[in-house]
Structures are given as structure tokens and as C-alpha cells.
Amino acid sequence: MLVKLNRNWLFLPSCCHETTERENSCKLCEGWGLKQRRTVKKFTTTQISFLKEKFSKGERTGHKCDPEEVSLEMRSAKSSLGKRFFSKDEFLSATQIASYFSRLVLEKRKTACNSYDEEDMEAGIAAETLEELQVLARN
């Protein structure tokens, strides 16, 4: 049923089972509201090496690379022969790059924590041996 409301036509669903050509064209396909399966692609070795290089450059210089700039640079990166490093399918978005950088930071922190634990163990052993030596020196 069509109703005119303030110069605009408004389509109202009718409770009777009469179907018109306009109503049939407005029907949605079954399952339209279901989430689509997300495809997961692993980064290629070229992408990984490019991103790790940008990340390490940011660590060395102290100036972190902006994911948006890295994304744009990735689209224009060329080899010494003038050939593009990445195809259109291999371009990454800024959010993909940002999340990869955050994974690298977490990985770096984990290794830093592990090395800190080893240093603590060594310091603890050194402290114990120092105490043993002090006890021996008193006797």
C-alpha cells in the first residue's frame, strides 16, 4: 500500500496477501543478513620483509613509520630494474600494516621479557654465590 506523506510516497507493508509487481521487486534474498565467511590470506615473504624493514628503520631512527604512508609507499615501491615489488592483490591497507606492526612490538616485548628473566636468574645465582663466599670468609 502506498501512502502520500508530506509530498513523499511511503511504502507500507499490507497485512493482506495481495502482491503487486512493486512488492515483488523489493523482496530480499534469503540469508541476506547472515555474516559472510572471512577469507584469511597469509602475507607473502616479500610483504613481510618490506614491513620488517620499515619497522626496523623506525626503531633505528626513533621515527615510527606511519601505516598510511607505508601503505602508499607499498603501492609505488619498485625494484632497481623499475619493476613493481607488489601486484594489486598484494597491496595492504593501513589497518593491516598497523596490526602487523603491533604484532612485531608484542613479539619484541616477549623476547625482551625472556632475556630479562635470564638476566634475573644470573643475578640471583651471583647473589647466592656471593652469600656463600661471605659465609665461608666468616668461618
TORNUMAR-95693 format. One record per residue: x, y, z of N, C-alpha, C in turn. Coordinates in steps of 0.2 Angstrom, whole numbers, plus 5000, padded with zeros to 4 digits. Atoms other than C-alpha are relative to their C-alpha. Last residue first. Layout:
N
XYZXYZXYZ;...
This chain:
139
499850064996542249055296500749995000;500149994993541749225291500349945004;499549954997542549215274499950015007;499350035000541549055270500550045003;500050054994539949145275500649965001;500049964994540449285263499949965006;499349984999540849165249500050045007;499650064998539149085251500750025001;500250014993538249255251500449945002;499749944996539249305235499849985007;499350024999538749135227500450055004;499950064995536949165231500749985001;500149984993537049345224500049945004;499449964997537849285208499950025007;499550054998536449145206500750045002;500250034994535149285208500549955001;499949964995535949395195499949975007;499349994999536049255183500250045006;499850064998534249215185500850005001;500250014992533749395184500349935003;499649964997534749405167499850005008;499350034999533849255161500550045004;500150054996532149335165500749965001;500049974993532649495157500049955005;499349994999533049395141500150035007;499650075000531349315141500750025002;500150034994530549485144500349945002;499749964995531449565130499949975007;499350025000530949415119500450045005;499950074998529149445123500749985001;500150004993529249635121500149935003;499449974998529949605103500050015008;499550055000528549495099500650025003;500250054995527249615105500649955000;499949974994528049755095499949955006;499350005000528049645079500250035007;499750074999526249605082500750005001;500250014993525849795084500249935002;499549964996526749825067499949995008;499350035001525749695059500550035004;500050064996524149775066500649964999;500049984993524649945059500049945005;499349994998525049865042500150025007;499650065000523349785041500750015002;500250044994522549945046500349935001;499749974995523450045033499949965007;500449944997522849935020500450025006;500350014993524049805011499750075002;500049944997524449794992499649995007;499650004994524749614987500050075004;500350054995523249594975500450005007;500649974997523749754966499749955005;500550005005525549674962499450035004;500750034999526949714973499550014995;499950064996528849744970499349975002;500350004993528549844955500149945004;500650044999529849834941499750015007;500649965002531049984938499349965000;500250005007532549874937499450034998;499549965004533149934954499949994992;499350035000531549874961500550044996;499850045006529949974963500749985001;499350034999528950034978500249964993;499549975005527450144972500749975001;500350005006525950044981500550034994;500050065002527050004996499749994993;499350015003527450184998500049934997;499949965006525650225000500649984997;500550035005525350085013500150034993;499750075002526950135022499549974995;499549995005526250315022500349944998;500349975006524650255030500550024995;500350055004525550145042499750024994;500749995000526550295049499749944995;500349995007528350245051499350005001;500450055002529050275069499750014993;500649975003530450405070499549944997;500449984994531750335083499350044997;500049935000532950315069499650045005;499349985001533450135072500050085001;499650014994531750085078500650035000;500349964995530850165063500349995007;499849935002532050085051499750055005;499350004997531749915060500350074998;500150004993529849935056500750015003;500249944998530149985038499950015008;499549955002531249835035499850075002;499550004995530049725044500650054999;500349974994528649785033500550005005;500149935001529649755017499850035006;499349974999530249585023499950084999;499750004993528449535027500750035000;500349954995527749595011500350005007;499849935003529049505000499750055005;499349994997528849345011500250074998;499550035003526949345007500750025003;499549955003525749395020500549964996;499449994997524449255024500450054996;499450015005522749265017500650025004;499449984997521149245028500649984995;499450045002519549245020500650035003;499449965002518049305030500649954998;499450034997516449205029500650044998;499650045005514949315026500749975003;499349985001513849365040500449964995;499550054997512049325038500750034999;499749974994510849475035500549955003;499749945001510449425017500450035006;499350004997510049245021500450074999;500050034994508549235009500750005002;499850075001508649364995500049975007;499350025000507749524998500149935000;499850064996506049564992500749995000;499649984993505849744985500249945004;499349985001505449684967500450025006;499650055002503949584972500850024999;499950044994503149724981500549954999;499649964996503249834966500249975006;499450005003502449704955500550045004;499949965006501049694967500749994997;499349985002500649564980500050034993;499949975006499049544989500750024998;499550045004499249435004500050024993;500450055004498349555016500649974996;500150064997499349645030499649944996;500750014999500049775019499949935004;500150075002501849835020499249995002;500150044994501950025019499849934999;500250075001502850115005499849975007;499750044995502950305008499749934999;500350074999502750424995500349965004;499650065002503450594998499549945001;499850005007502450764997500549944998;499649945001502150775016500450004993;499949974994501550595017500550064999;499649945002500750505002500150045007;500349954997500350325006500450064999;499649945001500750174995499650065004;500449945000500050005000500450065000;
